[in-house]
C-alpha cells in the first residue's frame, strides 16, 4: 500500500474538489431547507464519471475501487456538500451487485447506478435488532407453486427510499439442513405491492429523509435474490465493509470543511491587535484536529486498499478502525471549529451549526463506536467476548 497517493488519485481529488466548490455549502444547505436531494450536483458528478468510479468498466463504471470512490465523497464533503447517498447506492449496493449479482442484475443495475439515472437504498437495521445483525427477523420464504420469494418484516432508518428506484433488503431464509436462518439480499423495487414506507420525523437536517419500512408478504420473482442463497455473511459484509470506509470518508470530509472554516476565521478575526489564530489556545486545538483527520484518512486508505485487493478479513478490521477514528476526529474538529468562531459558529452564514448533529451521526451509524471497540478487543486483541 503506497503511503503517498499516486498522481491519478491526486488528480481525482483536485477535479472533485473543483466540482464541490462550484456548488459549495450554500447550495447544499439550500437543498436541505427545500427538503430535496442535491440533484444537480448528483447529476453532474455522475456525468463526470465520479459516482461509478468504483464499478466495473464493462458495465459503464470507472474500473476503480472503494479507494477512488472514498476520495470522491471526502472531497465533496470537504467542499461542504457531501452526498450521503454515495455511501449506499454505488458503494454498498453497487459493490454487492458487481461482486455477487447475476449477469442480468449487473446489466440491469450497474450502468444506471454508474451514470446516476437510478439509485438504490439499503435496508438492514430493524427496530429490535439494532447493531445485532444476527437478530434480523425479516424473513424470506419460497412460494412452492411459483418459485417466488415472499418477504415479511420491518426496517428502520433507511435513507432515501422515497427517491431510490429500489432497496437492497437484508432478509433471512431458512437453511433446509439445519433449520437456522441465514442472511440473504433481495432487490425490492420501490413500488412493489406490500412494500410500505413511513417517514421518520428527524430533527437532523439532511437532504436524504429517513424511513421505516414494512414488508407484508412482498412478492418478488426468484431472480430478485442477489448472489448465492447459501453465501450468507460473506455477501452481507461485502457491502458493510465499503459502508464503513465510505462513512469514514463522509466524516473526514465533514471535519475538513469545518476545520477550513475555523482556520480561515482564526486568520482574519483580530482581537487585542492580533489575529486569534496567533494564540496557542486557538491554534493548538485546530492543529490537533488536523492531525487527527490526517491519521484517520491514512487508516481509511489502508482499509480501502485492503478491500480493493480482495482481503475481506483484513479490510473488515481496518474499515472498523477507520470508521471509529474518522468519527472521533470529525466530532472534535466540528466542535473546535464552532468554539473557534464563538457565537458566529452558530450562525447560518458560516454553515457550521448544522454539522454539530450531523457529525455525531458518524459515531452512531452504521455501527456504534462501542461495537467497534467490541470488535477490536475481541477479534484483534483476542480478549474474551463481552456480548
C-alpha positions as CSV (number, residue, x, y, z in Angstrom):
1,X,0.0,0.0,0.0
2,X,1.5,3.3,-1.0
3,X,1.7,5.9,1.8
4,X,1.9,8.7,-0.7
5,X,-1.1,9.0,-3.1
6,X,-0.4,8.2,-6.7
7,X,-0.7,11.0,-9.2
8,X,-4.1,9.8,-10.5
9,X,-5.6,10.0,-7.1
10,X,-4.2,13.5,-6.6
11,X,-5.7,14.4,-9.9
12,X,-9.1,12.9,-8.9
13,X,-9.0,14.8,-5.7
14,X,-8.4,18.1,-7.4
15,X,-11.1,17.5,-10.0
16,X,-13.8,16.5,-7.5
17,X,-12.8,19.4,-5.2
18,X,-13.3,21.8,-8.1
19,X,-16.8,20.4,-8.7
20,X,-17.7,20.5,-5.0
21,X,-16.6,24.1,-4.6
22,X,-18.6,25.0,-7.8
23,X,-21.7,24.2,-5.8
24,X,-20.5,24.8,-2.2
25,X,-22.1,24.8,1.2
26,X,-24.7,27.5,0.4
27,X,-26.1,25.3,-2.4
28,X,-26.1,22.2,-0.3
29,X,-27.8,23.9,2.7
30,X,-30.5,25.3,0.4
31,X,-31.4,21.9,-0.9
32,X,-31.8,20.6,2.6
33,X,-34.0,23.5,3.5
34,X,-36.1,22.9,0.5
35,X,-36.4,19.2,1.5
36,X,-34.9,17.8,-1.6
37,X,-31.7,16.0,-2.6
38,X,-28.8,17.7,-4.3
39,X,-30.0,16.5,-7.7
40,X,-28.0,19.0,-9.8
41,X,-24.7,18.1,-8.1
42,X,-25.6,14.4,-8.2
43,X,-26.2,14.6,-12.0
44,X,-23.0,16.5,-12.7
45,X,-20.9,14.1,-10.6
46,X,-22.5,11.2,-12.5
47,X,-21.8,12.9,-15.9
48,X,-18.2,13.3,-15.0
49,X,-17.9,9.6,-14.0
50,X,-17.4,10.1,-10.3
51,X,-20.5,8.2,-9.0
52,X,-19.5,5.0,-10.8
53,X,-15.7,5.3,-10.4
54,X,-15.7,2.0,-8.4
55,X,-17.9,0.0,-10.7
56,X,-16.6,-2.3,-13.5
57,X,-15.8,-0.7,-16.8
58,X,-17.7,-3.3,-18.8
59,X,-20.9,-2.1,-17.0
60,X,-20.2,1.6,-17.5
61,X,-18.1,2.3,-14.4
62,X,-14.7,3.7,-14.0
63,X,-13.0,0.4,-13.2
64,X,-11.6,1.6,-9.9
65,X,-12.5,0.7,-6.4
66,X,-13.5,1.9,-3.0
67,X,-10.2,3.8,-2.8
68,X,-11.3,6.1,-5.6
69,X,-15.0,6.4,-4.5
70,X,-13.9,7.4,-1.0
71,X,-11.8,10.2,-2.5
72,X,-14.9,11.5,-4.3
73,X,-17.1,11.5,-1.2
74,X,-14.3,13.0,1.0
75,X,-13.6,15.9,-1.4
76,X,-17.3,16.7,-1.9
77,X,-17.6,16.8,1.9
78,X,-14.6,19.0,2.3
79,X,-16.3,21.4,-0.1
80,X,-19.4,21.5,2.1
81,X,-21.7,19.3,0.1
82,X,-21.3,15.6,0.9
83,X,-23.6,13.2,-0.9
84,X,-24.7,10.7,1.7
85,X,-26.4,8.5,-0.9
86,X,-23.0,7.7,-2.3
87,X,-22.4,5.6,0.8
88,X,-25.4,3.5,-0.1
89,X,-26.1,3.4,-3.9
90,X,-22.7,2.9,-5.6
91,X,-20.7,1.8,-2.5
92,X,-22.9,-0.8,-0.8
93,X,-25.5,-1.8,-3.5
94,X,-23.2,-1.3,-6.5
95,X,-20.4,-3.3,-4.9
96,X,-22.6,-6.2,-3.8
97,X,-24.2,-6.5,-7.2
98,X,-20.9,-6.2,-9.0
99,X,-19.4,-9.0,-6.9
100,X,-22.3,-11.3,-6.5
101,X,-25.1,-10.3,-8.8
102,X,-26.3,-12.4,-11.8
103,X,-25.3,-11.2,-15.2
104,X,-28.9,-9.9,-15.7
105,X,-28.7,-8.0,-12.4
106,X,-25.4,-6.4,-13.4
107,X,-26.6,-5.4,-16.8
108,X,-29.8,-4.0,-15.4
109,X,-28.4,-2.0,-12.4
110,X,-24.7,-1.2,-12.7
111,X,-24.8,1.1,-15.8
112,X,-27.7,3.0,-14.3
113,X,-26.0,3.3,-10.9
114,X,-22.8,4.5,-12.6
115,X,-24.5,7.2,-14.7
116,X,-26.7,8.3,-11.8
117,X,-30.0,7.7,-13.6
118,X,-31.0,5.1,-11.0
119,X,-30.3,4.8,-7.3
120,X,-30.7,2.1,-4.6
121,X,-31.3,2.3,-0.9
122,X,-30.1,-0.3,1.7
123,X,-32.3,-1.8,4.4
124,X,-30.7,-3.7,7.2
125,X,-31.4,-2.1,10.6
126,X,-34.6,-3.3,12.4
127,X,-36.5,-2.0,15.4
128,X,-35.5,-4.9,17.6
129,X,-32.1,-5.8,16.1
130,X,-30.0,-2.6,16.1
131,X,-26.4,-3.5,16.0
132,X,-27.0,-7.2,16.2
133,X,-27.5,-8.3,12.6
134,X,-27.9,-11.9,13.8
135,X,-31.3,-10.9,15.3
136,X,-32.7,-9.7,12.0
137,X,-36.3,-11.1,11.7
138,X,-37.2,-10.0,8.2
139,X,-37.8,-13.4,6.6
140,X,-38.0,-14.7,3.1
141,X,-39.7,-17.9,2.1
142,X,-40.3,-19.6,-1.3
143,X,-43.7,-20.0,-2.8
144,X,-43.5,-23.6,-3.9
145,X,-46.2,-23.1,-6.5
146,X,-44.4,-20.2,-8.4
147,X,-40.8,-20.1,-7.1
148,X,-41.4,-16.5,-6.0
149,X,-40.0,-15.1,-2.8
150,X,-42.3,-13.7,-0.1
151,X,-40.7,-11.2,2.3
152,X,-42.1,-10.2,5.6
153,X,-40.6,-7.8,8.2
154,X,-39.7,-4.3,9.2
155,X,-36.7,-2.0,8.7
156,X,-35.9,1.4,10.2
157,X,-33.6,4.3,9.5
158,X,-33.4,3.6,5.8
159,X,-32.1,6.6,3.9
160,X,-33.6,7.9,0.6
161,X,-36.2,5.2,0.0
162,X,-38.6,7.8,-1.5
163,X,-36.1,8.7,-4.2
164,X,-34.4,5.4,-4.8
165,X,-35.6,3.1,-7.6
166,X,-35.2,0.0,-5.4
167,X,-34.0,-1.0,-1.9
168,X,-31.5,-3.8,-1.3
169,X,-33.1,-5.6,1.7
170,X,-31.3,-7.9,4.1
171,X,-33.6,-10.7,4.9
172,X,-33.1,-14.2,6.3
173,X,-34.0,-17.6,4.8
174,X,-34.2,-20.9,6.5
175,X,-31.4,-23.4,5.9
176,X,-33.2,-26.7,5.0
177,X,-30.3,-28.7,6.5
178,X,-30.1,-27.0,9.9
179,X,-33.3,-25.1,10.2
180,X,-31.3,-22.0,11.1
181,X,-31.9,-18.6,9.5
182,X,-29.2,-17.2,7.3
183,X,-28.9,-13.7,5.8
184,X,-29.7,-13.1,2.1
185,X,-30.1,-10.0,0.0
186,X,-33.0,-9.0,-2.2
187,X,-33.7,-6.2,-4.7
188,X,-37.1,-4.7,-3.9
189,X,-38.4,-2.1,-6.4
190,X,-39.9,1.0,-4.8
191,X,-43.5,0.4,-6.0
192,X,-43.7,-3.3,-5.2
193,X,-47.1,-4.2,-3.7
194,X,-46.9,-4.7,0.1
195,X,-43.7,-2.6,0.3
196,X,-44.7,0.3,2.6
197,X,-42.7,3.3,3.8
198,X,-43.3,5.7,6.6
199,X,-41.1,8.8,7.0
200,X,-39.4,9.1,10.4
201,X,-39.6,12.6,11.9
202,X,-36.0,13.6,12.4
203,X,-34.5,16.7,14.0
204,X,-31.4,16.1,12.0
205,X,-31.3,18.3,8.8
206,X,-30.3,16.2,5.8
207,X,-31.1,16.0,2.1
208,X,-32.0,12.3,2.4
209,X,-35.1,11.5,4.5
210,X,-35.2,8.5,6.9
211,X,-37.9,5.9,6.7
212,X,-39.4,2.9,8.4
213,X,-40.3,0.1,6.0
214,X,-42.9,-2.5,6.4
215,X,-42.8,-5.6,4.2
216,X,-46.1,-7.5,4.3
217,X,-45.7,-10.7,2.2
218,X,-43.9,-8.7,-0.5
219,X,-43.8,-11.0,-3.5
220,X,-40.6,-10.9,-5.6
221,X,-39.6,-13.0,-8.5
222,X,-37.0,-15.7,-7.9
223,X,-34.3,-13.7,-9.6
224,X,-34.7,-10.9,-7.0
225,X,-32.2,-12.7,-4.8
226,X,-28.7,-11.3,-5.1
227,X,-26.0,-14.0,-5.2
228,X,-26.0,-17.4,-3.6
229,X,-28.6,-18.3,-1.1
230,X,-26.0,-20.2,0.9
231,X,-23.3,-17.5,0.9
232,X,-24.7,-15.8,4.0
233,X,-22.4,-13.4,5.8
234,X,-19.8,-13.3,3.0
235,X,-22.1,-11.3,0.8
236,X,-23.5,-9.1,3.6
237,X,-20.1,-8.0,4.7
238,X,-19.0,-7.4,1.1
239,X,-21.4,-4.4,1.4
240,X,-20.9,-3.5,5.0
241,X,-17.1,-3.0,4.8
242,X,-17.4,-0.4,2.0
243,X,-20.2,1.2,4.0
244,X,-17.7,1.7,6.9
245,X,-15.0,3.0,4.7
246,X,-17.3,5.5,3.0
247,X,-18.7,6.6,6.3
248,X,-15.1,7.4,7.3
249,X,-14.8,9.4,4.1
250,X,-18.0,11.2,4.8
251,X,-16.8,12.1,8.3
252,X,-13.3,13.2,7.2
253,X,-14.7,15.4,4.5
254,X,-17.1,17.0,7.0
255,X,-14.3,17.5,9.5
256,X,-12.1,19.1,6.9
257,X,-14.8,21.5,5.9
258,X,-15.3,22.6,9.5
259,X,-11.6,22.9,10.1
260,X,-11.1,25.0,7.0
261,X,-13.8,27.5,8.1
262,X,-12.2,27.8,11.5
263,X,-8.7,28.3,10.2
264,X,-9.9,31.0,7.8
265,X,-11.7,32.7,10.6
266,X,-8.8,32.4,13.0
267,X,-6.5,34.1,10.5
268,X,-8.8,37.1,9.9
269,X,-10.5,37.6,13.3
270,X,-8.5,40.2,15.3
271,X,-8.9,40.8,19.0
272,X,-6.4,42.8,21.1
273,X,-4.4,43.8,18.0
274,X,-3.6,40.2,16.9
275,X,-5.4,37.5,14.9
276,X,-6.9,35.0,17.3
277,X,-5.1,32.2,15.4
278,X,-1.8,33.6,16.9
279,X,-2.9,32.4,20.3
280,X,-2.0,28.8,21.2
281,X,-5.3,28.3,22.9
282,X,-6.9,28.6,19.4
283,X,-4.0,27.4,17.2
284,X,-3.1,24.2,19.1
285,X,-6.6,22.6,19.1
286,X,-7.0,23.3,15.4
287,X,-3.6,21.8,14.7
288,X,-4.6,18.7,16.7
289,X,-7.9,18.4,14.8
290,X,-5.9,18.5,11.5
291,X,-3.5,15.7,12.8
292,X,-6.4,13.5,13.9
293,X,-8.1,13.9,10.5
294,X,-4.9,13.1,8.6
295,X,-4.4,10.0,10.7
296,X,-8.0,8.8,10.2
297,X,-7.5,9.3,6.4
298,X,-4.5,7.0,6.5
299,X,-6.5,4.3,8.1
300,X,-9.3,4.8,5.7
301,X,-6.9,4.5,2.8
302,X,-5.5,1.3,4.3
303,X,-9.0,-0.2,4.6
304,X,-9.9,0.8,1.1
305,X,-6.6,-0.7,-0.3
306,X,-7.2,-4.0,1.5
307,X,-10.8,-4.2,0.3
308,X,-9.9,-3.4,-3.3
309,X,-7.1,-6.1,-3.1
310,X,-9.7,-8.7,-2.1
311,X,-8.6,-9.1,1.5
312,X,-12.1,-9.1,3.1
313,X,-10.9,-10.1,6.6
314,X,-8.1,-7.5,6.7
315,X,-10.4,-4.9,5.3
316,X,-13.0,-5.7,8.0
317,X,-10.6,-4.8,10.8
318,X,-9.2,-1.8,9.1
319,X,-12.7,-0.5,8.0
320,X,-13.9,-0.6,11.5
321,X,-10.8,1.2,12.8
322,X,-11.1,3.8,10.1
323,X,-14.7,4.5,10.8
324,X,-14.0,4.9,14.5
325,X,-11.0,7.2,14.0
326,X,-12.8,9.3,11.4
327,X,-15.9,9.7,13.5
328,X,-13.9,10.8,16.6
329,X,-11.8,13.2,14.5
330,X,-14.8,14.7,12.8
331,X,-16.8,15.3,16.1
332,X,-13.7,17.0,17.6
333,X,-13.0,19.1,14.5
334,X,-16.6,20.3,14.3
335,X,-16.7,21.1,18.0
336,X,-13.4,23.0,17.9
337,X,-14.5,24.9,14.7
338,X,-17.7,26.1,16.4
339,X,-15.8,27.0,19.5
340,X,-13.3,29.0,17.5
341,X,-16.0,31.1,15.9
342,X,-17.8,31.6,19.1
343,X,-21.3,33.0,18.5
344,X,-20.6,33.2,14.8
345,X,-20.2,29.4,14.8
346,X,-23.9,29.1,15.4
347,X,-25.0,31.4,12.6
348,X,-26.3,30.4,9.3
349,X,-23.6,32.4,7.5
350,X,-20.8,30.1,8.4
351,X,-22.6,26.8,7.9
352,X,-21.2,25.0,11.0
353,X,-24.1,24.7,13.4
354,X,-25.9,22.0,11.4
355,X,-22.7,19.9,11.5
356,X,-22.9,19.6,15.3
357,X,-25.6,16.9,15.0
358,X,-24.5,15.6,11.6
359,X,-21.0,14.9,12.9
360,X,-22.5,12.7,15.7
361,X,-24.2,10.5,13.1
362,X,-20.8,9.2,12.1
363,X,-20.3,8.0,15.7
364,X,-23.6,6.1,15.6
365,X,-24.1,4.8,12.1
366,X,-23.7,2.4,10.5
367,X,-22.3,0.8,13.7
368,X,-21.7,2.4,17.1
369,X,-18.2,3.2,18.3
370,X,-18.8,0.8,21.2
371,X,-19.5,-2.1,18.9
372,X,-16.3,-1.3,17.0
373,X,-14.4,-1.4,20.3
374,X,-16.0,-4.7,21.0
375,X,-14.9,-6.0,17.6
376,X,-11.3,-4.8,18.0
377,X,-11.0,-6.1,21.6
378,X,-12.3,-9.5,20.6
379,X,-11.2,-10.0,17.1
380,X,-7.9,-8.2,17.1
381,X,-6.7,-8.4,20.7
382,X,-8.1,-11.8,21.4
383,X,-9.9,-10.7,24.6
384,X,-13.0,-12.6,25.8
385,X,-16.2,-11.7,24.0
386,X,-18.4,-9.4,26.1
387,X,-21.6,-9.8,24.1
